[in-house]
Amino acid sequence: MPYFCFFKINLNKLSHTLDTLKRGERAIIIDVSSHLIPLKLLEMGCLPGNSVELVQVAPFSDPLYLNINGSHLAIRKETAIHIIIEKEV
């Protein structure tokens, strides 16, 4: 007997981590998946629901220069992999 699975996937709305953004792309922060995220970063706006844009990537892809709700931040790639985002279309 064949097995069918019916579900809808919106490929434009799949969640990713912050380190997967390309220069100029925007996203919404969905979650912070680690307690290792510095408190200072959270205080500066890196919170679920806030918009984020990748402005620039330094040589060797580390750090990432971000615009988070108007605040410009540079964060390390090892920190960015713990921030879950949803890319904007």
Rosetta constraint file for C-alpha pairs under 8 A:
AtomPair CA 10 CA 14 HARMONIC 6.85 0.50
AtomPair CA 12 CA 87 HARMONIC 7.10 0.50
AtomPair CA 12 CA 88 HARMONIC 7.56 0.50
AtomPair CA 12 CA 89 HARMONIC 6.50 0.50
AtomPair CA 13 CA 86 HARMONIC 5.96 0.50
AtomPair CA 13 CA 87 HARMONIC 6.33 0.50
AtomPair CA 13 CA 88 HARMONIC 7.42 0.50
AtomPair CA 14 CA 86 HARMONIC 6.26 0.50
AtomPair CA 14 CA 87 HARMONIC 7.44 0.50
AtomPair CA 15 CA 30 HARMONIC 7.99 0.50
AtomPair CA 15 CA 84 HARMONIC 6.55 0.50
AtomPair CA 15 CA 85 HARMONIC 5.49 0.50
AtomPair CA 15 CA 86 HARMONIC 4.62 0.50
AtomPair CA 15 CA 87 HARMONIC 7.08 0.50
AtomPair CA 16 CA 20 HARMONIC 6.72 0.50
AtomPair CA 16 CA 84 HARMONIC 5.70 0.50
AtomPair CA 16 CA 85 HARMONIC 5.28 0.50
AtomPair CA 16 CA 86 HARMONIC 6.19 0.50
AtomPair CA 16 CA 87 HARMONIC 7.47 0.50
AtomPair CA 17 CA 21 HARMONIC 7.76 0.50
AtomPair CA 17 CA 80 HARMONIC 6.83 0.50
AtomPair CA 17 CA 81 HARMONIC 5.36 0.50
AtomPair CA 17 CA 82 HARMONIC 6.68 0.50
AtomPair CA 17 CA 83 HARMONIC 5.47 0.50
AtomPair CA 17 CA 84 HARMONIC 4.46 0.50
AtomPair CA 17 CA 85 HARMONIC 5.49 0.50
AtomPair CA 18 CA 80 HARMONIC 5.07 0.50
AtomPair CA 18 CA 81 HARMONIC 5.96 0.50
AtomPair CA 18 CA 82 HARMONIC 7.60 0.50
AtomPair CA 18 CA 83 HARMONIC 5.53 0.50
AtomPair CA 18 CA 84 HARMONIC 6.20 0.50
AtomPair CA 18 CA 85 HARMONIC 6.02 0.50
AtomPair CA 19 CA 64 HARMONIC 7.93 0.50
AtomPair CA 19 CA 77 HARMONIC 6.10 0.50
AtomPair CA 19 CA 80 HARMONIC 5.16 0.50
AtomPair CA 19 CA 81 HARMONIC 5.52 0.50
AtomPair CA 21 CA 25 HARMONIC 6.09 0.50
AtomPair CA 21 CA 26 HARMONIC 7.66 0.50
AtomPair CA 21 CA 54 HARMONIC 6.51 0.50
AtomPair CA 21 CA 87 HARMONIC 8.00 0.50
AtomPair CA 22 CA 54 HARMONIC 6.57 0.50
AtomPair CA 23 CA 53 HARMONIC 7.90 0.50
AtomPair CA 23 CA 54 HARMONIC 5.14 0.50
AtomPair CA 23 CA 55 HARMONIC 5.75 0.50
AtomPair CA 23 CA 56 HARMONIC 6.00 0.50
AtomPair CA 23 CA 57 HARMONIC 7.22 0.50
AtomPair CA 24 CA 53 HARMONIC 6.29 0.50
AtomPair CA 24 CA 54 HARMONIC 5.46 0.50
AtomPair CA 24 CA 55 HARMONIC 5.76 0.50
AtomPair CA 24 CA 56 HARMONIC 7.96 0.50
AtomPair CA 25 CA 53 HARMONIC 5.67 0.50
AtomPair CA 25 CA 54 HARMONIC 5.93 0.50
AtomPair CA 25 CA 87 HARMONIC 7.69 0.50
AtomPair CA 25 CA 88 HARMONIC 7.76 0.50
AtomPair CA 26 CA 51 HARMONIC 7.05 0.50
AtomPair CA 26 CA 52 HARMONIC 5.63 0.50
AtomPair CA 26 CA 53 HARMONIC 4.34 0.50
AtomPair CA 26 CA 54 HARMONIC 6.78 0.50
AtomPair CA 26 CA 87 HARMONIC 6.21 0.50
AtomPair CA 26 CA 88 HARMONIC 5.73 0.50
AtomPair CA 27 CA 51 HARMONIC 5.73 0.50
AtomPair CA 27 CA 52 HARMONIC 5.36 0.50
AtomPair CA 27 CA 53 HARMONIC 6.45 0.50
AtomPair CA 27 CA 85 HARMONIC 6.07 0.50
AtomPair CA 27 CA 86 HARMONIC 5.42 0.50
AtomPair CA 27 CA 87 HARMONIC 4.15 0.50
AtomPair CA 27 CA 88 HARMONIC 4.98 0.50
AtomPair CA 28 CA 48 HARMONIC 7.46 0.50
AtomPair CA 28 CA 49 HARMONIC 5.94 0.50
AtomPair CA 28 CA 50 HARMONIC 5.70 0.50
AtomPair CA 28 CA 51 HARMONIC 4.46 0.50
AtomPair CA 28 CA 52 HARMONIC 6.03 0.50
AtomPair CA 28 CA 85 HARMONIC 5.44 0.50
AtomPair CA 28 CA 86 HARMONIC 5.28 0.50
AtomPair CA 28 CA 87 HARMONIC 6.45 0.50
AtomPair CA 28 CA 88 HARMONIC 7.13 0.50
AtomPair CA 29 CA 46 HARMONIC 7.47 0.50
AtomPair CA 29 CA 47 HARMONIC 6.52 0.50
AtomPair CA 29 CA 48 HARMONIC 4.73 0.50
AtomPair CA 29 CA 49 HARMONIC 5.41 0.50
AtomPair CA 29 CA 50 HARMONIC 5.61 0.50
AtomPair CA 29 CA 51 HARMONIC 6.26 0.50
AtomPair CA 29 CA 52 HARMONIC 6.99 0.50
AtomPair CA 29 CA 83 HARMONIC 7.05 0.50
AtomPair CA 29 CA 84 HARMONIC 6.06 0.50
AtomPair CA 29 CA 85 HARMONIC 4.43 0.50
AtomPair CA 29 CA 86 HARMONIC 6.53 0.50
AtomPair CA 30 CA 47 HARMONIC 7.99 0.50
AtomPair CA 30 CA 48 HARMONIC 4.80 0.50
AtomPair CA 30 CA 49 HARMONIC 6.13 0.50
AtomPair CA 30 CA 83 HARMONIC 7.71 0.50
AtomPair CA 30 CA 84 HARMONIC 5.41 0.50
AtomPair CA 30 CA 85 HARMONIC 5.00 0.50
AtomPair CA 30 CA 86 HARMONIC 6.49 0.50
AtomPair CA 31 CA 47 HARMONIC 7.39 0.50
AtomPair CA 31 CA 48 HARMONIC 5.29 0.50
AtomPair CA 31 CA 83 HARMONIC 6.09 0.50
AtomPair CA 31 CA 84 HARMONIC 5.03 0.50
AtomPair CA 31 CA 85 HARMONIC 7.01 0.50
AtomPair CA 32 CA 37 HARMONIC 7.62 0.50
AtomPair CA 32 CA 47 HARMONIC 7.51 0.50
AtomPair CA 32 CA 48 HARMONIC 7.32 0.50
AtomPair CA 32 CA 82 HARMONIC 5.92 0.50
AtomPair CA 32 CA 83 HARMONIC 4.62 0.50
AtomPair CA 32 CA 84 HARMONIC 5.99 0.50
AtomPair CA 33 CA 82 HARMONIC 5.14 0.50
AtomPair CA 33 CA 83 HARMONIC 6.13 0.50
AtomPair CA 33 CA 84 HARMONIC 6.92 0.50
AtomPair CA 34 CA 82 HARMONIC 5.84 0.50
AtomPair CA 34 CA 83 HARMONIC 8.00 0.50
AtomPair CA 36 CA 79 HARMONIC 7.86 0.50
AtomPair CA 37 CA 41 HARMONIC 7.00 0.50
AtomPair CA 37 CA 42 HARMONIC 7.57 0.50
AtomPair CA 37 CA 79 HARMONIC 6.50 0.50
AtomPair CA 37 CA 82 HARMONIC 7.62 0.50
AtomPair CA 38 CA 42 HARMONIC 6.85 0.50
AtomPair CA 39 CA 43 HARMONIC 6.20 0.50
AtomPair CA 40 CA 44 HARMONIC 6.24 0.50
AtomPair CA 41 CA 45 HARMONIC 6.81 0.50
AtomPair CA 41 CA 46 HARMONIC 5.88 0.50
AtomPair CA 42 CA 46 HARMONIC 4.76 0.50
AtomPair CA 42 CA 47 HARMONIC 5.94 0.50
AtomPair CA 44 CA 71 HARMONIC 7.27 0.50
AtomPair CA 45 CA 50 HARMONIC 7.13 0.50
AtomPair CA 45 CA 68 HARMONIC 6.46 0.50
AtomPair CA 45 CA 69 HARMONIC 7.08 0.50
AtomPair CA 45 CA 71 HARMONIC 7.58 0.50
AtomPair CA 46 CA 50 HARMONIC 6.93 0.50
AtomPair CA 46 CA 68 HARMONIC 6.78 0.50
AtomPair CA 50 CA 68 HARMONIC 6.92 0.50
AtomPair CA 50 CA 69 HARMONIC 6.40 0.50
AtomPair CA 51 CA 68 HARMONIC 5.85 0.50
AtomPair CA 51 CA 69 HARMONIC 5.78 0.50
AtomPair CA 52 CA 66 HARMONIC 6.70 0.50
AtomPair CA 52 CA 67 HARMONIC 5.61 0.50
AtomPair CA 52 CA 68 HARMONIC 4.45 0.50
AtomPair CA 52 CA 69 HARMONIC 6.58 0.50
AtomPair CA 53 CA 66 HARMONIC 5.66 0.50
AtomPair CA 53 CA 67 HARMONIC 5.11 0.50
AtomPair CA 53 CA 68 HARMONIC 6.55 0.50
AtomPair CA 54 CA 64 HARMONIC 7.16 0.50
AtomPair CA 54 CA 65 HARMONIC 6.24 0.50
AtomPair CA 54 CA 66 HARMONIC 4.75 0.50
AtomPair CA 54 CA 67 HARMONIC 6.51 0.50
AtomPair CA 55 CA 64 HARMONIC 7.89 0.50
AtomPair CA 55 CA 65 HARMONIC 5.55 0.50
AtomPair CA 55 CA 66 HARMONIC 5.31 0.50
AtomPair CA 55 CA 67 HARMONIC 6.52 0.50
AtomPair CA 56 CA 64 HARMONIC 6.29 0.50
AtomPair CA 56 CA 65 HARMONIC 4.99 0.50
AtomPair CA 56 CA 66 HARMONIC 7.08 0.50
AtomPair CA 57 CA 61 HARMONIC 5.63 0.50
AtomPair CA 57 CA 62 HARMONIC 6.63 0.50
AtomPair CA 57 CA 63 HARMONIC 6.46 0.50
AtomPair CA 57 CA 64 HARMONIC 4.84 0.50
AtomPair CA 57 CA 65 HARMONIC 6.00 0.50
AtomPair CA 58 CA 62 HARMONIC 5.42 0.50
AtomPair CA 58 CA 63 HARMONIC 5.64 0.50
AtomPair CA 58 CA 64 HARMONIC 6.38 0.50
AtomPair CA 58 CA 65 HARMONIC 7.62 0.50
AtomPair CA 61 CA 77 HARMONIC 7.52 0.50
AtomPair CA 62 CA 75 HARMONIC 7.97 0.50
AtomPair CA 62 CA 76 HARMONIC 5.79 0.50
AtomPair CA 62 CA 77 HARMONIC 5.69 0.50
AtomPair CA 63 CA 74 HARMONIC 6.06 0.50
AtomPair CA 63 CA 75 HARMONIC 5.36 0.50
AtomPair CA 63 CA 76 HARMONIC 4.43 0.50
AtomPair CA 63 CA 77 HARMONIC 5.90 0.50
AtomPair CA 64 CA 74 HARMONIC 5.40 0.50
AtomPair CA 64 CA 75 HARMONIC 5.39 0.50
AtomPair CA 64 CA 76 HARMONIC 6.20 0.50
AtomPair CA 64 CA 77 HARMONIC 6.63 0.50
AtomPair CA 65 CA 72 HARMONIC 7.06 0.50
AtomPair CA 65 CA 73 HARMONIC 5.73 0.50
AtomPair CA 65 CA 74 HARMONIC 4.32 0.50
AtomPair CA 65 CA 75 HARMONIC 6.64 0.50
AtomPair CA 66 CA 71 HARMONIC 7.95 0.50
AtomPair CA 66 CA 72 HARMONIC 5.57 0.50
AtomPair CA 66 CA 73 HARMONIC 5.13 0.50
AtomPair CA 66 CA 74 HARMONIC 6.04 0.50
AtomPair CA 66 CA 75 HARMONIC 7.72 0.50
AtomPair CA 67 CA 71 HARMONIC 5.47 0.50
AtomPair CA 67 CA 72 HARMONIC 4.59 0.50
AtomPair CA 67 CA 73 HARMONIC 6.38 0.50
AtomPair CA 68 CA 72 HARMONIC 6.37 0.50
AtomPair CA 68 CA 73 HARMONIC 7.33 0.50
AtomPair CA 75 CA 79 HARMONIC 6.67 0.50
AtomPair CA 75 CA 80 HARMONIC 6.89 0.50
AtomPair CA 76 CA 80 HARMONIC 6.38 0.50
AtomPair CA 77 CA 81 HARMONIC 6.37 0.50
AtomPair CA 78 CA 82 HARMONIC 7.56 0.50
AtomPair CA 79 CA 83 HARMONIC 7.37 0.50
